[in-house]
């Protein structure tokens, strides 16, 4: 399909849906990486938990090379089908094959098998997610319109997460394996594998066929068209001089580390500390249902309060709810264990209602930062911005897993035991709750300093249009 210009005003609901639905299979794959893989490969397949954490961390480091490379190459690509489509098309079969390997491992699958499957899956993610995110940032230019694009993506993301939560439960119940004592069974993981095999090509077709790409802005003949090491370093320097981008980067680092530490031990916390077993999966379902319901609210608040202030507000509310968890475990649980589930249910609803704010508004903020970068460098590098931020986030997400799982293992925690020591259980609480609270507080304090308001963003857009017009006149004259 040939490239089409982005609309100047409203973006249609059909186009929003066609773009946003691509994240459904990405969420179906991404959720297990965060919460299912450690208990499945550790508890069900019997791999050492600390080893799993190390492998997940090592696999993430492959993105240090591939993320910025794919981002830069997608910025430079020029085809009749657009810049982003060819890379997404290449990523679809990689995602399908690697997801099948990861979710349907053969008997006796060990550490090398897990490492290979995850590295391949991460590469498939990079081929799809980096061009896809840049594509969304370029669809529209308005401050509020970008919230709608990221809001659509977040709604479909949460829908995909809910699907990834429900399908394994239904698959497990269908074969009556609930009495195995395993939070994550082979049947549950197999259901996710087959769901991914079906959804990835289907959603990819809808995206590639029905969403047009805008042309590259400020595309100057003679500009650097390479992606070698020296050129990649040259591309990074303007980013690090970009004040708003530095704020987004540092805030994202803290948030990514907090989320990774928390998610990597979530199911283990529900099983061994909260003592609610399989009800923990219900809480995760409640969390993302509340997130789905809260998404439209944060789209509106981002426009009314400013994107960064809305993110900070959501973070403070989330922290207030999350800080109650230690009191539930050490206050309510000794009185009556029956109190734990309803108390965690209430906390989870509040947390869920706020959690979509960063996903919706954070990516919308990055699109605004890309405008500033384009104005300063004279080159549209949206793919590189998204890939560089994504690379750094992935490093700290990997570090979160590599920190949390070895720490709880060092304290003697063993997911295969029915009873663990109090020190081991406290280490789970610390990784699930206490350390993330400190990191989220730092993330909120940093993003509060973000300087691009709606008025400044509109000035950036006007300056970009003026620069494009001057460049067009210069090209016509020459």
N, C-alpha and C positions, 0 to 999 in steps of 0.2 A: 504494500500500500504506500503511495507517495506521501511525503511529509505535508502536514497541514498546519497553518498558523493557529496558535492558541487563541481562543476567543478573548476579546477585550473585556467583556462584561461577565454575565452569569454563565456558569458551566452547567450543562443540563444534568438532570438526575440520572438519565440513562448512561451518560458518559462517566459520571461519578461511580456508578455501580459497575460498569465494565472495567474501569481502572481498579477500583477497590477490591473486587472479588478475587484478584490474583493472590492476595495474602491468605486466603483460606487454606490452601494446601501448605503454604509456608508455615502457618501456625500449627497445622496438624503434625508437621515434622518438628517444628521448633519447641513445642511444649515438652515432648518426651526427652529431648536433649537436656532440658532444664531440670525436670523432676522425675522422669521415669527411668532414665538410663542407669543412675547409680543404684537404686534398689533392685532393678531387674538384673543387671549384670553382676551386682554384688550379692543380693539375696537369693535370686532364682538360679543364676548360673554359677554362683560361688566364687567369683573373682574377688580379690582383696580390695576393700573400699579405698584405701590410700592409693593403691595402684590405679584404680579407675579415675580418681581425681587427678593424678599425675598425667594419665593418658589424655584425658579431656583437655587439660591445660596445654600439653604438647601439641595436640591436634589444632587447637586454636591459634598457635603461633604460626601455622602455615599461612594464615590470613595476613600476616605482616607483609608478605610478599605479594600475594594474589589480590588483596583488596585494592591498594592504590594502583596496581598495574591494570586491573580491569577497569577501574574508574577512569584512569587516564586514557586507555585505549578506546573506551566507549565515547569519551569526549571528542576524540580525534576521528572516529569512524564516520565516513560519509558514504551512504548507499541510497539507492532509490527507495528502500524500505525504512530509512531513518538511521539514527545513531544507536539507539537503545535496543531495538528489536532483534538484530542479529545475535547479540550476546545473550539475551534472554532465551532465544530459541536454542542456542547451544547448551544452555544450562538445564533445559527440561529433561533430556534423557539422562544426564549425569545425576540429577536429583532422584529420578525414578529408580535407577539401578542401585544407587548407594543407600537409599531409604529401604529398599527391599532387603539388602544385605544386613543393615543394622537392626531392623525390626523382626526379621525372620532368620536369626543365626542358626547354623547347623549345630547338631550335638557336638560338644567338645570345643566350641568356639572359645578362643582364649584372648590374651591381651593383644597380640599382633593383629588378630582379626578385627577386634574392636577398634584399634587405632586406625587401621586401613579404611574401615567403613566410615568412620567419623571424618577423617581427612577428606575422603572423596565427597561426603555429604556437605562439608563446609565449602568445598570448591564449587559444588553445584549451587549452594546458597549464594556465594559471591557472584557467580555468573548471572544470577537472576536478580538478587536484591539490590546490588549497587546500581545497575542501569535502571531498574524499576523505580528506585527512590529518586534518582535524578530526573527521570521522566515525569514523575508526579510534581516535582518542584517547578518544572518548566511548563506545566499545563496552563496555569493561570498566573497572573502577576499581582493581583490585589491582596491587601493585608488580610481581609476577612475571607476572600475566596479561597485562599490557601488553607485556611482553617477547615473549610468544607472538604477540600481534597483529602487532607490528612484525617479529618473526622470520618469520612467514608472509609478510608483505609483502616482506621481503628475499629470501626463497627464490624467490618468483615474479619479483621484480625481476631476480635473477641469471639465472633461467631465460629471461626475456625478452632479456637481454643476450646470452646464449649463442645464442639464436635469431637475434638481429641480427648475430651474428658468422658463424654457419654459413650462413645463407641466401644472403648475397652471394657467399660462396666457391663454393657449389654453383651459383648462377646464372652466375657467371663461367666456371666449368669447363664448364657445359652448352653454352655457345656458343663455347668454345675461344678465349677472349680472353686467356689467361694470358701470351701472348707480346707483349702490347702495351707492357709496361714500366710500366703504370699500376697503382699500388697499389689505386686505387678506380675501377672502370669504370662506365660508364653502366648496364650490365646489373646490376651489383651494387646500385646505387642504386635502379634500377627495381624490383628484387625487394623491397627494403624498403618502397617506396611501396605496392605491391600488398598486401604483408603487413599493413601498417597499415590499409589500406582494409577488409580483411576482419576483423581482430582488434578494432579499436576498437568497432564496434557490437556484436559478439558478446560481448565481455567486459563491455561496458557493460550489456547486457541481464541477464547473470548477476548483476552487482552490484546493479542497481536492483530486480530481481525477488526476490532471495533473501536479502538482508541487511536486517534491520530497523534503524530508527534509534531510539535512545533519545530521550525527550522532553528539552526544554531544562531545565536546572537553575536554580533561583532566578529563575524568569521572573516579573518583577514588573510588573503593569500600571502605566503611567505612566513607566516608564524611558525614557531617550532612545532613539528609534527612527529616527534619521536617520544619514546617511553623508556629510554635507557636510564641507567643509574644516575648519571649526571643531570639529565633533564628532570628526573623525578625529584632529586634534591632541590633543583631550581624551583619546581612547582610548590614545594613545601614552604619555602621561605616566606612568600607573601601571606600564606595562611597564618603563620606564627606572628606576623606583624599586624594581623587583623584583630583589633581589640575585641569586638563582639564575638568573633569566632573563638578566641582564647577563653572567653567566659563560658561559652557553650561547651567547649572541649573539657574544661576543668569540672564543670558541673556534671557533665555526662560521665566522666571518669568515676566520680564519687557515686553517682547513681547506679552505674553499671556494676561496680564492685559490690555495692550493697545488695542489689537485686540478685546477683549471682551467688553470693554467700548465703542469702536467705533461701533461694530456690533449691540449691543443691542439697539442702538438708530438710526440706519441707515435709516430705512424706515420712522420713525417719523421725522427725519431731512429732508428727501426729501419732505415729505408731508407738513410740517408746517414751515420750515425755508427757504429751497430753493424754495418752492412753485411749484414744478414740478410734484407733485402727482404721478400718476401711471408711469410716465416717469422715476421715481426713479428705478423701477424694470428693465427698459431698461438699465440704467447705471450700475446696478449690473450685468446684462448680458454682457455688454461691458467689465466690469472689469475682469470677468473670461474668456471671450474670449481672451482678451489680455494676461492673465496669461497662457492660453493654448499655445498661439503662442510663448510666451517668455521662456517656460520651456526648450527647447533644448539649447537655448543660455546659460542659467545658468548652465546646465550640462557641457558645454564646458568651460565656464569661471571658474567654480570650479576647473577644472583640470589645467587650465593655470595659474590662479592667486593664487590658494589655496582656499579651501572651505570657510574659515572664512573671507578672504578678499573680496571674491565675495559677501558674505552675507552683509558685511558692505557697499560695493559699492551700492548694490541694495537698502539697507535701506536709504542711503543718497539721492539717486535719488527719492525714494518714498516720503521722507520727504519734499524735495524741491517742489514736485508737490502738496503735501497735504497742505503745508503752504500757498498756493495761495487761498485756499477756503475762509478764512475770507474776503479777498479783493473782491472775487466774490460776497459775500453776502452783504457786507457793501459799496462796491464801484460800482460794475456793476449793481446790482439789483435795487438800487434807480434810476439809469439812465434809464434803460429799462429792465424789467423783462425777455424780450425775449433773452437777452444775457446770462442768467444764464445757460440754458441747454447746449448750445454749449461750454461754458467755462468749465462746469462740465464734459462734454464729453471728452474734451482734457485732463483734469486732470486725469480722470478715465483711459484713455488709458495708460498714463505714469505709473500710480500706478499699473495697471494690469500687465504691461510688467515686473515689478520688483517683484511682490508679490510671485511668485513661487520659488524664490531663497531660502528663508528660509525653505520651505517645502522640496525641493529637497536636499539641501546641509546640512541642520540641522540634518536630520535623517541619512545622510551619515556620518556626523561627529560623531554622537552618536554611530554608528557601529564601528568607529575607537576607540572611547573611551572604548567600550566594550572589544576590544582586549587588551588594557592596563589593564583593570580590571581583565581579565582572566589571564594575565601574573602575576599580583601581588597576586591574591588570589588563583590561582591554580584551579579555578572552573569557568566553563562557566555560567555566570549569566545574559545573555542578556535579558531574559524576565524580571528579576527583575530590571535591569537598565531602560528599557523602561517603566516599570510600575511605578517606583518611580518618574521618570521625568514626566510621564503622570499624576500621582497623584498630584504632586505639580502644574503643569500647570493647571489642572482642578480646584484646589482650587482658584487659582488667576483668572481663567476665571469666576468662580462663583462669586468671589469678585467683578470682573468688572461689572457684571450684577447687583449685590447687591449694588454697589456704584452708577452706572449711573442712573438707573431707580428711586430709592428713591430720588436722588438729584434733578432730573428734576421735580419729583412730589412735592418735598418740595418747589421748586421755583414757584409752582402753575401750572405747565404744565398739561393739560388734553387732551388726544388724541381725546376725543369725541367732543371737542369744535372746531368750525371753526376759532375762533380768540382767541389767547392766549396773555398774556402780553409780553412786550419786555424783561423783566427779565427772564420769562419762556423760551422764544425763544433763548435768549443768553445762558442759561444753556444747551440747546440742542446742540448749536454750540460748547460750551466748551467740552461737553462729546464726541461729534462726532469728533472733530478736535484738540482742544488745549491740553487737557490732554494726548491723545494718542501721540501727537508730542513729549512731554517731555519724556514719557516712552520709545518711540522708540529710542530717542537719547541715553538714558541710555543703552538700549539693544545693540546698535551698539558699544558704547564705551567699553562695557564689552567683547563682542565677538572678538574684535580686538586683545585681549591679548591671544587668543587661541594658544597653542604652537605646536600642532601636524602637521608637514609638511608632504608632500609625502615621503620624505626620512626617516623621523622618523617613519612613519607608516610602511614602508617596513622593517625597523629594528625590529619593534615590531612583525611583521609577521614572520620574520626569527627566532627571539627568541622564539616565540610560537612553531614553527615547531621543533626547537631544544629541547625544553622542552618536547614536545610530544614524540619525538624519545627516549629521555632518560627514560621517564616514561614507554614506551613500552619495552625497553630493561630490565628495572628493573622488570617489570611484568613477562617477559619471563624467567628471571633468577630465580624468586621466584616460 
